[in-house]
Amino acid sequence: MSSNAIATVIKMMESLPEDTQNRVAEHLREYILDLEDELKWDKTFAKTQSKLSAAAKRARQQIAEGLAEPMDYDKL
């Protein structure tokens, strides 16, 4: 089932030379893969949001209690 937007894009692409159609199709594939990666990241981030919030709360508490030390990046 195609939406009107997809049908429009197909009609536009059909008017292009074949080599240009192939280039457009490759760009679309890359773009869709990027979108899928973003969606995957968003889902992963949403699943860990509560853990990140808890870690940030602990860090703020440790800083307030004077238990935190500045990070020494040379030791990483």
Beta strands, then each sheet from edge to edge (+ up, - down):
end
